[in-house]
Amino acid sequence: MSLNLLIVIPAYNEKNNLKHVVDDLTSYCSEYDYLIVNDGSTDGTLEYCRANDYSILDLPINLGLAGAFSAGMLWAYEHNYDAVMQFDGDGQHRAEYVKTLVAQYKKGYDIVVGSRFITEKKPFNMRMIGSFIISFAIRLTTRFVMCDPTSGMRIYDRSIIERFAFDMNYTPEPDTLSYLIRCGAKISEVQIFSDERMSGKSYLTFIRSIMYMIQITCSILLIQWFRGKKPLKKSLSK
């Protein structure tokens, strides 16, 4: 069965990376639509995308990753897509793995995560220490073992698209994955390999990485328990 999939690419000042990203996607998986969500960029991203006739949704102000991705999810919901894939605009994700995630998704999963660490070991650095801690928190609260909770390459089912589109409490972060597992989401990981950012700088500095780890871990261990469980509506598209 064919899948009506939208690949959502949040982009803030990624002008220098988007040609590679779009060329990669159209080379490996041209049968799927993509949407660049321009998150109030100041580097000419909007003008570049329009000049190259890229599919783009323009946000007039910077909303951050959560706001940009939610806007993409609302677009997907309104245009009746079966599923959404989250895909980075910095050139780190490889389009060659899109079909790998799709194949796994079609086995009946609600969420499929492209994991860098199923067959590969995590490097020993601050970000990966944070990843270990977040993985432990998810396992402690859901009993689900997640190898790469911070991976930004994921497929979401339409039932989850609707939640992201209309509930501001849903963000593309590990605490939301943990909550969705508690709501009954069936989740799987598949091995992928990623590249280094092509151009520009990540917003996650050393200090921000530490604060991110603390915030997400506290949310998983404490805050998520105050959210009422909302059982997922199973999709008939798979």
C-alpha positions as CSV (number, residue, x, y, z in Angstrom):
1,M,0.0,0.0,0.0
2,S,1.3,3.4,-0.9
3,L,1.9,5.9,1.8
4,N,0.9,9.6,1.6
5,L,3.9,10.9,3.5
6,L,5.0,14.5,4.1
7,I,8.7,15.1,5.1
8,V,8.7,18.2,7.4
9,I,12.0,20.1,7.5
10,P,12.1,22.8,10.2
11,A,14.7,25.4,9.1
12,Y,16.2,28.4,10.9
13,N,19.0,30.1,8.9
14,E,19.8,26.9,6.9
15,K,20.1,28.6,3.5
16,N,23.5,27.1,2.8
17,N,22.3,23.6,3.6
18,L,18.9,23.3,2.0
19,K,20.1,22.6,-1.6
20,H,21.9,19.5,-0.4
21,V,18.9,18.5,1.7
22,V,16.4,18.9,-1.1
23,D,18.6,17.3,-3.7
24,D,19.2,14.3,-1.4
25,L,15.5,13.9,-0.8
26,T,14.5,14.2,-4.5
27,S,17.2,11.8,-5.4
28,Y,16.3,9.0,-3.0
29,C,12.6,9.4,-2.4
30,S,10.9,11.7,-4.9
31,E,7.6,9.9,-4.4
32,Y,7.2,11.6,-1.1
33,D,6.3,15.3,-0.6
34,Y,8.5,17.6,1.5
35,L,7.8,20.9,3.3
36,I,10.4,23.3,4.5
37,V,9.1,25.3,7.5
38,N,11.0,28.6,7.5
39,D,11.2,29.5,11.1
40,G,11.7,33.3,10.8
41,S,15.1,33.0,9.3
42,T,17.3,36.1,8.8
43,D,19.8,34.7,6.3
44,G,17.7,34.8,3.2
45,T,16.3,31.3,3.5
46,L,12.8,32.3,2.4
47,E,14.1,34.1,-0.7
48,Y,16.4,31.3,-1.6
49,C,13.6,28.7,-1.3
50,R,11.2,30.8,-3.4
51,A,13.9,31.4,-6.1
52,N,14.4,27.6,-6.3
53,D,10.7,26.8,-6.2
54,Y,11.1,24.7,-3.0
55,S,7.9,23.7,-1.1
56,I,7.9,26.1,1.8
57,L,5.7,27.3,4.7
58,D,6.9,30.7,5.9
59,L,6.6,31.7,9.6
60,P,7.0,35.5,10.0
61,I,8.7,35.1,13.4
62,N,11.0,32.6,15.0
63,L,8.9,30.0,17.0
64,G,11.7,27.6,17.7
65,L,11.8,23.9,16.7
66,A,8.6,23.0,18.6
67,G,6.6,25.8,17.0
68,A,8.0,25.2,13.5
69,F,7.3,21.5,13.7
70,S,3.8,21.9,15.0
71,A,3.1,24.3,12.1
72,G,4.3,21.6,9.7
73,M,2.1,19.0,11.5
74,L,-0.9,21.3,11.1
75,W,-0.2,21.7,7.4
76,A,0.0,17.9,7.1
77,Y,-3.2,17.4,9.0
78,E,-5.1,19.9,6.8
79,H,-3.7,18.3,3.6
80,N,-4.7,14.8,4.7
81,Y,-1.3,13.2,4.9
82,D,-1.1,9.7,6.4
83,A,2.2,10.2,8.2
84,V,4.9,12.9,8.7
85,M,8.6,12.4,8.8
86,Q,10.7,14.9,10.8
87,F,13.9,15.6,8.9
88,D,16.7,18.1,9.8
89,G,17.5,21.0,7.6
90,D,21.2,21.1,8.5
91,G,22.3,18.2,6.2
92,Q,22.9,15.7,9.0
93,H,20.1,13.3,8.0
94,R,20.6,11.1,5.0
95,A,17.6,10.6,2.7
96,E,18.8,7.1,1.8
97,Y,17.2,6.0,5.1
98,V,13.8,7.4,4.5
99,K,12.5,4.2,2.9
100,T,14.1,2.2,5.7
101,L,11.9,4.0,8.2
102,V,8.9,3.8,6.0
103,A,9.3,0.1,5.6
104,Q,9.4,-0.3,9.4
105,Y,6.4,2.0,9.9
106,K,4.3,-0.1,7.5
107,K,4.7,-3.0,9.9
108,G,2.2,-1.3,12.1
109,Y,4.1,1.1,14.3
110,D,2.8,4.6,15.3
111,I,6.3,6.1,15.6
112,V,9.6,5.0,14.0
113,V,12.9,6.6,15.1
114,G,16.0,6.6,13.0
115,S,18.6,5.5,15.7
116,R,22.3,6.1,15.4
117,F,23.1,3.6,18.2
118,I,21.5,0.3,17.7
119,T,24.6,-1.4,16.3
120,E,27.0,1.5,17.0
121,K,28.3,2.6,20.4
122,K,27.6,6.1,21.7
123,P,30.7,8.3,21.9
124,F,31.6,9.5,25.4
125,N,30.8,13.2,25.5
126,M,28.4,15.5,27.3
127,R,25.6,15.1,24.7
128,M,25.8,11.3,24.8
129,I,25.9,11.3,28.6
130,G,22.7,13.3,28.5
131,S,21.3,10.7,26.0
132,F,22.2,7.9,28.3
133,I,20.4,9.6,31.2
134,I,17.3,10.4,29.0
135,S,17.2,6.8,27.8
136,F,17.3,5.6,31.4
137,A,14.5,7.9,32.4
138,I,12.3,6.6,29.5
139,R,13.1,3.0,30.5
140,L,12.3,3.7,34.1
141,T,8.9,5.2,33.4
142,T,7.7,3.2,30.4
143,R,9.9,0.0,30.4
144,F,10.7,0.7,26.8
145,V,14.4,0.6,25.9
146,M,15.2,3.5,23.5
147,C,18.7,3.6,22.1
148,D,18.6,7.1,20.6
149,P,15.9,9.3,22.2
150,T,17.3,12.5,20.9
151,S,17.4,11.5,17.2
152,G,15.5,14.0,15.1
153,M,14.6,11.6,12.3
154,R,11.2,10.1,13.0
155,I,8.0,9.1,11.4
156,Y,4.7,9.9,13.1
157,D,1.3,8.3,12.4
158,R,-1.7,10.5,11.5
159,S,-3.2,10.0,15.0
160,I,-0.1,11.7,16.4
161,I,-0.1,14.4,13.7
162,E,-3.4,15.5,15.0
163,R,-2.1,15.9,18.5
164,F,0.9,17.9,17.4
165,A,-1.3,20.1,15.3
166,F,-3.8,21.1,17.9
167,D,-2.1,20.6,21.3
168,M,0.7,23.0,22.3
169,N,2.0,20.5,24.9
170,Y,3.3,18.2,22.1
171,T,6.9,18.9,21.1
172,P,9.4,16.9,19.0
173,E,11.4,16.0,22.1
174,P,12.1,12.8,24.1
175,D,9.6,13.7,26.9
176,T,6.8,13.7,24.3
177,L,8.0,10.3,23.0
178,S,7.9,9.0,26.6
179,Y,4.4,10.4,27.1
180,L,3.1,8.9,23.8
181,I,4.5,5.5,24.8
182,R,2.5,5.7,28.0
183,C,-0.6,6.6,25.9
184,G,-0.1,3.3,24.0
185,A,2.0,4.4,21.0
186,K,3.8,1.5,19.4
187,I,7.3,2.6,18.7
188,S,10.3,1.2,16.9
189,E,13.9,2.2,16.1
190,V,15.9,1.3,13.0
191,Q,19.7,1.8,12.5
192,I,20.8,4.9,10.5
193,F,24.0,6.8,10.1
194,S,24.2,10.5,10.0
195,D,26.6,13.2,8.9
196,E,28.0,16.3,10.6
197,R,26.2,19.6,10.2
198,M,27.2,21.0,6.8
199,S,27.2,24.7,7.5
200,G,26.3,27.0,10.4
201,K,26.3,26.3,14.1
202,S,23.9,24.2,16.3
203,Y,22.0,26.2,18.9
204,L,23.0,23.5,21.5
205,T,26.1,24.9,23.2
206,F,27.8,23.1,26.0
207,I,25.7,24.9,28.6
208,R,22.5,24.5,26.6
209,S,23.1,20.8,26.3
210,I,23.3,20.4,30.0
211,M,20.2,22.5,30.6
212,Y,18.4,20.5,27.9
213,M,19.3,17.2,29.5
214,I,18.1,18.4,32.9
215,Q,14.8,19.8,31.5
216,I,13.9,16.7,29.5
217,T,14.8,14.3,32.3
218,C,12.8,16.2,34.8
219,S,9.8,16.3,32.4
220,I,10.0,12.6,31.9
221,L,10.3,11.7,35.5
222,L,8.0,14.3,37.0
223,I,5.9,16.6,34.8
224,Q,4.6,13.9,32.4
225,W,2.8,12.1,35.2
226,F,0.5,15.1,35.6
227,R,-0.7,14.8,32.0
228,G,-3.8,12.6,31.6
229,K,-3.4,9.6,29.3
230,K,-5.1,10.0,25.9
231,P,-5.3,6.6,24.1
232,L,-4.3,6.8,20.5
233,K,-6.8,6.4,17.7
234,K,-5.3,3.7,15.5
235,S,-4.9,4.6,11.9
236,L,-6.2,2.5,9.0
237,S,-3.5,3.8,6.6
238,K,-0.9,1.1,7.4
